[in-house]
Amino acid sequence: MAQMSIEDLMKVDVTTVSRRAQRLQDAAAAVSVLTSEDIRRSGATSIPEALRLVPGVHVARIDANKWSVSVRGFTGRYANKLLVLVDGRSVYTPLWSGVVWDLVNIPLNTIERIEVIRGPGATLWGANAVNGVINIITRSASAYQGIHLTAATGSEDRGMFSLSGGRPLSAATALRVDASGSVIDGSTLPFTVPVSADDNWRNWRLGARVDSKRANGSEVSVQTAYAHSHINDAWLFPTLTPPFAQVTAGEIEHTSAFGSGEWRRPDASGETILRGSLEYSNISEVFARDERKTVNIEAQRTQRIGQRHTLVLGATERYSADQLVGSTWTVFATDARTLVWHSVFAQDDIAFAGNRFRLTGGLKMEHNDYTGWEPQPNVRGIFAVNERQSFWGAVSRAVRLPSRGEADGQLWLMTLLRPDVPLPIAIRLQGLGTKAESEKMTGYEGGYRLQFGNVASLDVSIFDQRYSGLRVVSGPSTFVFDPVPVPHLVAPIPLAFDLSQYRRGFEVAAEWRPQARLRLNGGATWLNGYTSVPPTTDGLPSTDEPKSYGFARAAVNLPARVELDGALRYASAMPATGIPGYVTADARVGFRLSSINLAVVGRNLLASEHKEFIGEFFSLGRCAAERSILVQATFSR
C-alpha cells in the first residue's frame, strides 16, 4: 500500500463499512484509511497519536497516559459515541462506555491499516457506533515474516522497544509473535511555577498470531495477547474538611488478556464467517476497580443473489461479567453483574444501472439488559458519475446504551460551600438503575468524491446529526443530613436522559501528488450547532469541544534514501474548559539503509508546551503537551 497511486488507493478494499470487502470509492460513507506506511512516516508511538492524521478524528492528549479520541464532537476520555474495534473485536469497557487507550498498545509495525468511518455504523456494528467506528486491522502472520526490532528513546518517550518475529509452520500456516514495551515520562501542570503531574507510566505487551489457509479455500486465524500498564497518577478528590479537596497520588494497574479465533470460508455465491473471543481485564483506578470477563460470539453470511443483490446476515451474542470495587468517591449499587447483549442484523446492497447506482438498506435489532430491544436501521445510496467522481447519501439511526456506571454508580463529584448553608454539601451523582435510557441519534449525511487522475483527490462530506435522550445533570434540589464521618449534607443529583442537541458540519480531505517523490495531504472539520455548557452556579463539571480542527501533512522522498515528513495540526479553542486554540507542528527525518532504518522525530515544535484537554472528573488540572524529540532505529531481516 505504501507504493500505491491515488487511483489504486481508491480501489483498496475496506471491510468496516459493509462488513465485507468493498472498494473504498464504492463506499456510501465518510471513510478514511490510514495505511501502515502512513503510520510509520508519522513518527507516532501510539495509536491515538497516529489517529491525529485521519481526517475528521479529533485527538487531544489529556496527560501522559490518557487521550480523548472522538469523531464529530462529544469529546472525553471515555468518548462514548465512538466504537473502537481491533480486527472487528470491540475494545470498549461497559463500565464507562469508552476505551482505555493505554491498553490498546498494539505494536504499530504489526498494523496493516486503520479504517475510520465518520458517522453512524450501528446497523452492522451495534450500539455505541453513533458518531464513528475505528477498526484497527493487524497484519496476518504470513504477511509479516522475519525478525523486526524497533528501539527508541527521547525526551518524553524515555524508552520504547518492539520485537516481532514470524515464520512459516507449513506451506499453509504461519506464526507471528511479538513483544513490546515503553516507559513514558510524566507531563507538567503549567502553573506559574510548572509542577509535575506525576503521571508517568510504563507498559508492556506479549502477543501471538497463527494464520492458516486450507486447500478448500477456508481460512483460520487465532490470536492471543497479554498487556499490562503501570501508571503513576494524581487526582483532586473532594473531602468534607477544609480545604474540602485533596490531591491524592497513587499507582494504578491496568491489565488485559484475550484469545480470539476466526474461521471464514468463501464459496461460489458468498462467504461464511464465524468469530469468537474470550477477554479478561482488570482496570484498577484509585476511585474504582473493574475486573471483567467477556465472551463474544458472532456468525455472518454474505450471499450474492443474482447479478444485483448482495445480502449480509449476521447474529452476535456477548456476555460481560464484572466484579467492581468502589471507594470513598465511587459506590456501586451492585458489586457484581453479568450483562448480556443479543443482536441480529441484515443488510441488502442492490445495484442499478450497471452498478453506477447502488442502494443499501439494513436493520440491526439489538437487545440489552437496560433498555430492551433497540432498532438501528440505515439507508444508503451512491451514484458514480464516472470512475473518478461519485455522490453518496445516507440516513441512519444509532443508539448509545447506558454504561454500568450510569445505571448502578454513585459518584461524589465535589464538595460545595454555600453562604446560606452552615454545613458542607457533598454533591453526589446518582445512577438511574432500571430507569437508565439509551441516547438516540438520527443522522443525515452526504458526500462527494473526486479524483484528478493519479495527481490529486478530494473528499467532502456534510452531516446533520440530531440527538435525543442525551445524558444531562443539573444542580441539586434536595439535601439529606448525614452525621458520618463529620456532619454534612448530601445533595443527590440523579442523571436524566432528556436533553436534545444536534451537530451539523462538514469535513474535507484532500491529497495532491505533484511528483512521485512528494505527497501532500490534509483534512479539516467544522462543527456547528453545539453551545458550550459552562459550569452551573452549583459548580458541576463543564463539557466542551473544538468547533474546528484539522491537519496538513507533507512527505518527501529525498535522494540517498532520505525521508522528510512534516505536519501542521490545529484545533480551535474550548472556552468552557479554558483550553485555548493551538497550532503546532511535528517533523520527522528518516534514513533508510539496507536493513536498518533510522529516524529523528520532533513533536509539538512551535511552542515549549500547550494545553489540549482537561479530564472530566477528579482532574488535577490542564496538563501540558510538551515539545519533545525522539530517536528511533528499526532493524529488519
N, C-alpha and C positions, 0 to 999 in steps of 0.2 A: 504494500500500500504506500510505502514511502516514495516510490518512483512513479506513481500513477499521475496521469494528466487529469485536468479538471473533468473532462468527459468520462474518463474511466472511474473517477471517484463518484460521479453521479450515478454510475451503474453498479456501484458496490451494493451487495445485498445487506439489508438491515432486517433484523428479526423482531425488534421490540414493538414496532408499530402495529403489526398484524399477527404476531406470534408465528410467523412463517417467513421464509426468505422472500424478500421483496426488494426491487431496485430502489435506491434512495430517491431517484427522480420520480418514481411512481407512488410515493407515499403521500397520502392526503392528510398530512400533519406537519407541524413545525418540528423538524427533526434535524439534528446535527450529529456528526460522527467525529470523535477525537481519536486519531489513529495512534498506534504505538510510536511512530516517528514524531508526531506532534508532541507526545508526552516526553520523549527523550530530549527533543530540542527545546522544550520549555524550561528545562533545568529544575522542574518541580521534584520535590522529595516526598510528597504525599498526594493522595487522590484529591482532596479539596483544593490544594494549590494548583493541580493540573486543570481542574474544572474552571479556573478563572479564565481560561482561554476558550470556553464554549459560549457561543452567542446565547444571550438570554439567561445565563446562570449567574446569580449574584453570590459571591463568596466573600465572607468577612471573617477575619481572624478575631476571635473573642479574647484569647490569651494563648499561651504557648502550647496548650493541649486541647483547645476547643475551637470549633468553627461554627459559623452559621452558613448553611448552604440552602438556597431557595431559588425558586423559579416563579416569576410573576407575583412577587410580593409575599407577605406573611413570613417575614424573616424570624429567625430564632435559633437557639442552639438545637432544639428539637423542632425543626420546621415540619409541622405535622400534616402538611398538604403536598408533600413530595415523597414519592415512593422510590426507594433505592434497592436495586437488585444486584446480586453477583451471580452471573451465569443463570439468571432467571430466578434465583432464590432470594426472597425478601430478607433484609437485614435490619428492619426497624424493630424497636422494642415496644411491646404493647403497654409498658408501664407509663411512658410519656408520649407514645406515638411519634417517635423520632429515631434518629440514627446516632449511635455513639461512634463518631468518626475515628477515634483513636484505635478502635478495634477493627476498622476496615483498612488494615495496614498491609494490603496485598503488595508484594514486590512489584514495582512499576514495570520492570522489564518482562514480567510474565503476563502483562495485559495485552491482548490483541487489539482491542478498541473499546471505547466507551460510547454507547449510543444514548442520546439525550432527546427525549420528547418534551417539548414545551407545550403544555396544555394537558387536558384530561386524558387518561388512558385507562379508566376504571372498567370499561366494558370487557377488556381482556385481562387486566391485571388486578382488578378489585379495589376495595376501599383504600383510601389514602392516596390513590393516584389521581389527585384532584387538579393540581397545578402542573404536574410534570412527572416524568419517570426517567430515572437514570439507571441504565443497565451496564454494569461493568463486566465485560466478556474477556475471559482469560484464554491464553493460547492452549491449544491441545498439546498433549505430551509429545506427539510425533512432530509437531511444528517447532519445537524448541529443544533441540538435541545439543549435545556437547556440554562444556563447562562455561559458566558465565559468572564472573565475580566483579562486583562493584563495591568500591570503598570511597568514602567521602568524609571530609571534615571542614568545619567552618566556624564562624563567629557565633552563630545561633545553633546550627545543627552540629554539635560538637563531635559526634562520631556516628557514622552510619555504615552498614555493610549489607550486601545481598549476595547470596551464593545460591546458584541453581545448577542442576545437572540433569541431563536427560540421556537416555539410551534406549535402543530397541530391545524388547524382550523376546520378540519373534518377528516374523515377517509382517504380522498383522497387529502387533501390540507394542506399545511404547510406554515408558515410565519417565516421569519427571519428579524430582524432589527439590525443595527449596528451603532456605533458612535466611532470615533477615533480622535485623535489629537496629536500634538507634538510641542515641542519647541526645535530648534536646534541652538547650539552655532555657532558663526562665525569662519571662518578659518583665517589663518595668511599668510601674504606675507613674504617669507623668505629672507628679505634683510639682510644687515649686522646687523642692529638692527631690529628684527622682528616687523612688523606692522600689525594691524588688517585689514582684508579685508572688514570689515563692511558688511558681507553678511549673518548674522544670519536670521533665518526665523521661522515662525510658521504656522501650517496648521491644519485644522480640516475637518471632513467629516461625513455626515449622509447618511445612505443607508437603503434600504429595498428590500426584495425579496419575492415573493409568487410563489410556485410551486404546480401544481395540476395535478393529473393523473386520467383520466376518465376510465369508465368501458370498453369503446371500444378500449382502448389502447392509445388514444391520450394524449399528454402532453402539458400543457401550463405553460410558465414561464414568469413572469413580474418582472422587476427590475427598481429601480429608485435610484438616488444618487445626492447629492449636495456636492461640495468640494470647499474649499477656502484656498488660500495661501497668507500670508502677508510676504513680503520679504524685508529686507534691502539689498541694493546692491550699488555698486560703479563702475563707468566706466571711462575710459580715452577717452574723446571726443576731436576731433580736433577743433581748433579755428583759427582765422585769425590774431590774435595779439600775440606778444611774451608772453609766450614761445611756442605758437602755439599748445598747448594741455592743457586741464584742467581736473582735477578729479571732477566728479560730483557724489554726493551721493544722494540717494533718496529712497523712499518707493514705492514699486510696489505691485500690487494686481493681483492675478490670480484666476478666478472663473469659475467653470464649473458645469453644471447640465445636467442630461439626464434621459430619460424614455425609456425603451425598452421592447419589447414583442416577444415571440417566441412560435409558435404552431407547433408541429410535430405529425404526425400520421403514425405509421408503418402498413403495410399490408402484405399479403402473398407474394408479389413479390417485396417489397421495402419499401420506406419511402418518405413522402412528408413533407417539412419544409417551413414555412413562417416566416420571421423575419421583424421587423421594429423598428426604433428608432428615437427619437427626441432629439436633443442635443443643448445646449447653452453654449457658452464660452465667456469669456471676459479676454483676456490676455493683461494686461496693463504694458508695459515697459516704461522706461524714453524716449527711442528713437522711440517708436511706440505703438499704441494700436490697438488690433484686437478684435472686437466684432463680434461674428459669430453665426448663426443659421443653423443647418444641419438636413436634413431629409434623412433617408436611408431606402429603401425597398428591400427585397430580396425574391426570390422564388427558391426552389430547389426540384428536384425529383431524387431519387435514384431508379433505376429499374434493377432488375435481369432478364436477358434474357437467358432462357435455363440454362444449367449447367456451361457455360463457361464465359458468359459476365455479367459484372456489369457496367451499364451506369449511369453517373451522369450528369444531365442537370440543368442549372440554369440561372437566369437573375437578374440583380441588377440595381436599379435606385437611384442616390444620388444627392441631391441638397445642396449647401452650399452658403448662403447669408452672406456677410460680410459688416461691416462698419469700415473703417480704419481711424485712426488719425495719421498723421505724426508728425515730429518735425524738429528742425534745421538740424538734421543729416539724417533724412529719409523723403522722399517725395514720394507720390504715384500719378501716372497719373490719376487714377480713385479712388475716395474715397469709392465707393460702387460698388460691383459686385456680381452677382449670378453665380456660376459655376455649371455646370451640367455634370454628368457622366452617360452614359448608357453602359451596358455590357451584353453579353450573353456568356455562356460557355458550353462546352460538353466534357466529358472525358469517355473513354471506357477502362475497365480493362478486359483483356482476359486471361483465364487460359489455360495452356497447360500441357501435360504430368502429368495428375493427380495433378495439382496445384503446381508442382515442379518449373515450369517456368511461370511467369506472365509478360505480356506485356501491357503497359498502354500508350495510346495516347490521347492527348487532345488539345483543342484550346479555347482561350478566345479572343473575339473581343470586344474591349473597345473604346468608343468614348468620347473625352473630348473637351472642348471649344478652346484649344490652338493648338493641333496638329491633330485633327480629329480622324479617326479610327486607332487603334493600334492593330495588331495581336500579340498574345503571345502564341505560341504553345510549347508543350513539348512531348517527347517520353521517356518512362522509362521502364526498364526491371529488373527483379530479378530472379535469379536462386538459388534454395535451393538444396545444395549438399545433405543435410540431415536435420534433425530437429535442428541441432546445428551449422551449418555453411551455409553461403549464400554469393553470389556475386551480386552486383547490378550496374547499369549504367544508365546515363540519358543525354539527350541533350535538352536544353531549350533556349527559347528567352524571355527576360523580358525588360521592359522599365521603366524609371523613368521620370514622367511627370514634366513639368516646374511648379515651385511654383508661387504663386501670386506675391511674391516679385521679382522673376526673370523676370516676364513679365511686371509688372507695377511699380516697385520700382526704386528709385534713392537713393543711399547710399553714404554719404560723408565719405569716408574711412579715410582720413588723410590730413594733410597739408604738402606739400613738399617744401623744400627750395633748390634752385639750384644756384650755384655761377654765372651762366651765365644769370640768370633771376632776374630782380630787385624786383619783387613782389612775395608774397607767392602764391603757387599754390594749389588750392583745388582739390583733386583727388576725382572724383565722379563716382561711378559705375552706369551704366545706364541699366535699364531693356530693353528687346527686344520687348515688346508688342506682336503684332501678329506674329512676326518673331521668337518667342521663339520655341525651338525644344525639343524633348524628347531625353534623354540619353538612349542608347540601349546596351544590353548585350547578347551575345551568350555564354552559359555555357556548358562545358563538365565535367561530374562528374562520379566517380566510387567509389565503396566501398566494404568492406569485413567485415563480422561479424562472430565471433566465440565464442561459449560457451564451457566452460570446466565444464559441469555438473552444479551443484549448487555452485561451488567454485569460478569460475572466468569467465570473459568475455572480449573480445577485439573487438573494433570497429575502423576501419581505413577507411578514405575517402581521395580521391585525387580530385583536381579540376583544371580546366583551364578555366578562365572566361575572355572573350575578350569584351572590351568596346569600343564603338564608339560614337561620338557626345557628349563627356563629356564637361561640362561647364569649361571654362577657361577664365582668364583675362590676359591682357598684359599691358605694360607701355603705357602712354598717347602719342598720336601722334599730337594732335592739342590743341590750347589754345584759350580761349574766355575771353575777358576782361569783368569784372563786377565791377562797382564802388560801389556797395552796399553790406554790410554796410560800408566796407572800400575797397579801390582799391585792387583788387586781380585778379588772373587768375583762370579760371575754366578749368580743364582738364577732359572732359567726356571720360569714358572708357566703351565702350559697351561690354556686355557679348558676348561670342562666344561659340557655341556648336560644336566644330570641333576637339577636342582632342581625340586621341585613346590611350588606355592603356590596360594592361592585369594584371590579378592576377593569379598566379599559386601557388599551395602549397598542403599541406596535413595536416590532423587532426587525432589525435589519442585519443581515450578514452578507459580506462581500469578500471576494477573493480576486486577486489580479496577479498574473504571472507574465510580466513583460518579456522575460527571457528565462532560459532553462535554469540559470543559477539563482534567480531571485523570485521569492514568493512573498506577496503582501496580502494580509487578510485582517479582518476585524469584524466586530459586531457591536450593536448598541441597542438598548432597550429604553423605552419611555413608558411610564405608568401614569395613569390619571384616575381620579375618582375616589381616592382614599385620602381622608383628612387625618393627620397625625392626632392621636389621642393623648393629650398631656396628662400628667398626674392629677387626680382629683384632689379636692381640698382635704380628703382623708389620707392622701399620700400613697394610694395604690400604685403599683408599677405601671409605667407607660409602655406603649408599643410604638414602633416606627419602622420605616423602610425608605430606601432612596427612591426618588422619583425617576431617576435616570442613572444608567451605569453602562459601561462598555469597555472595549479594549481595541487597540490597533497593534498589529504584530508584523515584523519583517524577519525573513530568514534568507540568508545569503550564503552560497557556497563559493568560497574564495579559492584561488589557486593553492597548490601544495596541500590539499585536503584539509583546509581550514574552514570552519563553520562559524558564522556570526549571526546571532539571534538577538532581537530586541523587542520589547513590548511596552506600550504605554497603557495604563489602566486608570480609570476614573470612576468615581461614584459621587452622586450629589449628597447634600447634607441630610442628616436625620435630626431635625431640630428638637423634637420632643425628648430625645435621649441625649442631646448635647453632643452629637457626633458631627463634626464639620465635614463638608465635602473635601475630597482629596484627589490629587493626580499624582501618580507615582510611576516609576519605570523599573523594569528588570532587563538584564542583559546577560548574554552567555557567549563565550568564545570556546570553540571546541577544536580539537586536533585529532584527526583520525589517522592512526598508524596501522601497521599491518594487523596486529592482534590486540592492540591497546588503544582505547580512546580516552583522551584527557579533556577536561572541561573546567573552566572557571566561570562561576555564576555569581552575579550580583543582584540583590533584591532590594526593593524599596529605596532606590538610589537617589531620589530627588530631595529627600529630607532625612534627617537623622532618625526621625520617628513620626508616626501618625496614628491616629485612632481610627478604628474601623467599626467597632460594635461594642455593646455592653450587654452582659448576660441579664436574663430576665429576673431571676430571683437570687437573693443572697450574694449579689455581686459585690466584690470589694472595690471596684472602680473600673475606669475605662483603660484597660491595658493598651500599651502602645505596640504597634508593629514596627520593628526597628530595622534600620539599614543593616544589611548583612552580606557576607561573602562566603562562597562555598567552593572548595576544590574537590573535583571528582575524577576518579580513574576507573575504567571498566576494562576487564580482560576477558576475551572470548577465545575458545578453542574447540 
